[in-house]
Amino acid sequence: RPEPVLKKAFQIVLSHWNNKTKSFEWLNNQVKAIRQDITVQHIKSDFVVSVYEEHAKMCLGQGDILEVNQCITKVCEFYEEGLAGAVDEFMSYRLLYLIYTRQKYKEGASELNLMMAKLHPMMESSKYVRHAIAVQDAVANDFFGKFFALYKEAPVNSALLMNFLSDYMRWKGLRAISRSFRNPAELPIRFIVENLGYSGEKECVADLNKHGAVLAKKHGQVFFDAQSSLQIYSRVFVFKVLDGDSLDEK
């Protein structure tokens, strides 16, 4: 299909996406087919950039991080070639993705540092870049309170990428809290909710129970037993296994 036909096809896909009239699976396949036509014809234009940008947003909403990475990597290559697009927004998404993979796989530090260097000149003019660099600082220094404050004020798609780090930062926060609070050892659940970005006490208690944390109930209120829970949160955090991950049998 030539580019004018692809543009029409893509507008139809976007219409279905915005109106929620087709399944994500159908939409995803349609965009991949458009991308395939673009690739085999070696088309390079601002339209092509928009296809990859919109596909990245679609996949972010579905938690398809591997497809998101493919799209973001490609658009960053297009930017390097001088094609127009939402440069600061997607460069910041690239940084957030690298922060996630750096923590998960313990590799890619040089690529992360290179990305930081590219973004620093854009800090003053871009809220996306300022936010992403602040997230990097929070994660690198285990500032879990700052991380969740940034999560609350994140541009929408930045928050979706931060979701992949939220469990990790909560675990780090619970480890720090368990080590720090010995007297008193029992903390109101409200304290955990406020500092670790939970939507409410119900979500927080369910998550802590899933981990095997020690909770106490007194006078109708739930408390987190920091001292007794330390053995849980002293363990190494294990990221969720996603499609495409190589598995270590340990």
C-alpha positions as CSV (number, residue, x, y, z in Angstrom):
1,R,0.0,0.0,0.0
2,P,1.4,3.4,-0.9
3,E,1.7,6.1,1.8
4,P,-1.6,7.9,1.0
5,V,-3.5,4.6,1.4
6,L,-1.5,3.9,4.6
7,K,-2.5,7.3,6.0
8,K,-6.2,6.5,5.4
9,A,-5.8,3.1,7.0
10,F,-4.1,4.5,10.0
11,Q,-6.8,7.2,10.5
12,I,-9.4,4.4,10.6
13,V,-7.4,2.5,13.2
14,L,-7.0,5.6,15.3
15,S,-10.8,6.2,15.1
16,H,-11.5,2.7,16.3
17,W,-8.9,3.1,19.1
18,N,-10.3,6.5,20.3
19,N,-13.9,5.2,20.2
20,K,-13.1,1.8,21.6
21,T,-15.0,0.0,18.8
22,K,-12.4,-2.7,18.2
23,S,-10.3,-5.0,20.4
24,F,-6.6,-4.1,21.1
25,E,-5.6,-7.4,19.4
26,W,-7.3,-6.3,16.2
27,L,-5.9,-2.7,16.4
28,N,-2.4,-4.0,17.2
29,N,-2.4,-6.3,14.2
30,Q,-3.6,-3.5,11.9
31,V,-0.8,-1.1,13.0
32,K,1.8,-3.9,12.7
33,A,0.6,-4.5,9.1
34,I,0.9,-0.7,8.4
35,R,4.4,-0.8,9.9
36,Q,5.3,-3.7,7.7
37,D,4.3,-1.9,4.6
38,I,6.3,1.1,5.7
39,T,9.4,-1.0,6.3
40,V,9.4,-2.9,3.0
41,Q,8.9,0.3,1.1
42,H,11.6,2.2,3.1
43,I,9.2,5.0,3.7
44,K,10.6,7.7,6.0
45,S,8.4,10.7,6.8
46,D,6.7,12.5,9.7
47,F,3.7,10.3,9.1
48,V,5.9,7.2,9.8
49,V,7.0,8.8,13.1
50,S,3.4,9.4,14.1
51,V,2.6,5.7,13.4
52,Y,5.3,4.5,15.8
53,E,4.4,7.2,18.4
54,E,0.8,6.3,18.5
55,H,1.5,2.5,18.5
56,A,3.7,3.0,21.5
57,K,0.9,4.8,23.4
58,M,-1.5,2.0,22.5
59,C,0.8,-0.7,23.8
60,L,1.6,1.3,26.9
61,G,-2.0,1.2,27.8
62,Q,-2.0,-2.6,27.5
63,G,1.3,-3.1,29.4
64,D,3.1,-4.5,26.3
65,I,6.5,-3.3,27.3
66,L,8.4,-5.1,24.6
67,E,6.4,-3.6,21.8
68,V,6.7,-0.2,23.5
69,N,10.4,-0.6,23.5
70,Q,10.5,-1.4,19.8
71,C,8.4,1.7,19.0
72,I,10.3,4.1,21.2
73,T,13.7,2.8,19.9
74,K,12.5,3.3,16.3
75,V,11.2,6.8,16.9
76,C,14.4,7.9,18.6
77,E,16.3,6.7,15.5
78,F,13.9,8.8,13.3
79,Y,14.6,11.9,15.5
80,E,18.3,11.4,15.0
81,E,17.7,11.4,11.3
82,G,15.9,14.8,11.6
83,L,12.3,13.6,11.3
84,A,9.7,15.6,13.3
85,G,7.7,14.3,16.2
86,A,7.1,14.6,19.9
87,V,10.9,14.4,20.5
88,D,11.1,15.5,24.2
89,E,8.1,13.3,25.2
90,F,9.4,10.1,23.6
91,M,13.1,10.7,24.6
92,S,11.8,10.9,28.2
93,Y,9.9,7.7,27.7
94,R,13.1,6.1,26.4
95,L,14.9,7.2,29.6
96,L,12.1,5.7,31.8
97,Y,12.3,2.4,29.9
98,L,16.1,2.3,30.4
99,I,15.7,3.0,34.2
100,Y,13.3,0.0,34.4
101,T,15.6,-2.4,32.5
102,R,18.6,-1.1,34.4
103,Q,17.0,-2.1,37.7
104,K,15.6,-5.4,36.4
105,Y,18.6,-6.7,34.5
106,K,21.4,-4.9,36.2
107,E,22.9,-3.9,32.9
108,G,22.9,-1.1,30.4
109,A,24.4,1.6,32.7
110,S,26.4,3.1,29.8
111,E,23.3,3.4,27.6
112,L,21.4,5.0,30.5
113,N,24.2,7.6,31.1
114,L,24.3,8.4,27.4
115,M,20.6,9.0,27.4
116,M,20.9,11.3,30.4
117,A,23.5,13.3,28.6
118,K,21.3,13.7,25.6
119,L,18.3,14.9,27.7
120,H,20.0,17.4,30.0
121,P,20.0,20.2,27.4
122,M,16.2,19.8,27.1
123,M,15.5,20.1,30.8
124,E,14.4,23.8,30.8
125,S,12.0,23.5,27.9
126,S,10.4,20.1,28.6
127,K,8.2,19.0,31.5
128,Y,8.6,15.4,30.2
129,V,12.4,15.5,30.4
130,R,12.5,17.2,33.8
131,H,10.2,14.6,35.2
132,A,12.1,11.6,33.7
133,I,15.4,12.9,35.1
134,A,13.8,13.4,38.5
135,V,12.6,9.8,38.4
136,Q,16.1,8.6,37.5
137,D,17.4,10.5,40.6
138,A,14.7,9.0,42.8
139,V,15.3,5.4,41.7
140,A,19.1,5.7,41.7
141,N,19.1,7.0,45.3
142,D,16.2,4.9,46.7
143,F,14.1,8.0,47.3
144,F,10.8,6.1,47.4
145,G,8.8,9.0,48.7
146,K,10.0,11.2,45.9
147,F,9.3,8.5,43.4
148,F,5.6,8.2,44.3
149,A,5.2,12.0,44.5
150,L,6.5,12.1,40.9
151,Y,4.1,9.3,40.0
152,K,1.2,11.4,41.1
153,E,2.2,14.4,39.0
154,A,3.5,12.4,36.0
155,P,2.3,13.2,32.5
156,V,-0.1,10.4,31.7
157,N,2.1,8.1,29.6
158,S,5.1,8.6,31.9
159,A,3.0,7.2,34.7
160,L,2.3,4.1,32.6
161,L,6.0,3.5,32.3
162,M,6.6,4.1,36.0
163,N,4.1,1.3,36.7
164,F,6.8,-1.1,35.8
165,L,8.9,0.2,38.6
166,S,6.3,0.8,41.3
167,D,6.4,-2.6,42.9
168,Y,10.2,-2.4,43.1
169,M,10.2,1.0,44.7
170,R,7.5,-0.1,47.2
171,W,9.7,-3.1,48.2
172,K,12.7,-0.8,48.7
173,G,10.5,1.5,50.7
174,L,9.2,-1.3,52.9
175,R,12.8,-2.5,53.4
176,A,13.9,1.0,54.6
177,I,10.8,1.3,56.8
178,S,11.3,-2.1,58.4
179,R,14.9,-1.3,59.2
180,S,14.2,2.2,60.5
181,F,11.2,1.8,62.7
182,R,11.9,-0.4,65.7
183,N,10.5,1.7,68.5
184,P,7.7,1.9,68.0
185,A,7.8,-1.2,65.7
186,E,4.1,-1.0,64.7
187,L,3.1,1.7,62.2
188,P,-0.4,2.6,61.1
189,I,-1.2,1.4,57.6
190,R,-2.1,4.9,56.7
191,F,1.6,5.8,57.0
192,I,2.5,3.1,54.4
193,V,-0.3,4.2,52.1
194,E,0.8,7.9,52.1
195,N,4.5,7.2,51.6
196,L,4.3,4.3,49.1
197,G,1.7,5.5,46.6
198,Y,-1.1,3.0,47.4
199,S,-4.6,4.0,46.4
200,G,-5.9,3.2,49.8
201,E,-5.7,0.9,52.8
202,K,-7.4,-2.0,51.2
203,E,-4.9,-2.2,48.3
204,C,-2.0,-1.7,50.7
205,V,-3.1,-4.5,53.1
206,A,-3.8,-6.9,50.2
207,D,-0.3,-6.2,48.8
208,L,1.4,-6.7,52.2
209,N,-0.5,-9.9,52.8
210,K,0.7,-11.2,49.4
211,H,4.3,-10.5,50.5
212,G,3.8,-12.3,53.8
213,A,4.3,-9.1,55.9
214,V,3.4,-9.2,59.6
215,L,0.3,-7.1,60.3
216,A,-1.5,-6.5,63.6
217,K,-5.0,-5.3,64.3
218,K,-5.7,-3.1,67.3
219,H,-8.8,-1.1,68.2
220,G,-10.2,-1.7,64.7
221,Q,-7.1,-0.4,63.0
222,V,-4.4,-2.3,61.0
223,F,-0.8,-1.8,61.8
224,F,2.4,-2.8,60.0
225,D,4.9,-4.6,62.3
226,A,8.2,-3.2,61.0
227,Q,10.5,-5.3,63.1
228,S,8.8,-8.6,62.4
229,S,8.5,-7.9,58.7
230,L,12.2,-7.0,58.2
231,Q,13.1,-10.6,57.3
232,I,10.6,-10.4,54.4
233,Y,11.9,-7.1,52.9
234,S,15.6,-7.9,53.4
235,R,15.2,-10.4,50.5
236,V,16.1,-9.4,47.0
237,F,13.1,-8.1,45.0
238,V,12.1,-10.2,42.0
239,F,10.6,-8.4,39.0
240,K,7.6,-9.9,37.2
241,V,8.5,-12.2,34.3
242,L,7.2,-10.7,31.1
243,D,7.0,-12.0,27.6
244,G,10.4,-12.1,26.0
245,D,12.3,-12.4,29.3
246,S,15.0,-15.0,29.6
247,L,14.5,-17.0,32.7
248,D,17.1,-17.8,35.4
249,E,16.0,-21.1,36.9
250,K,17.3,-19.9,40.3
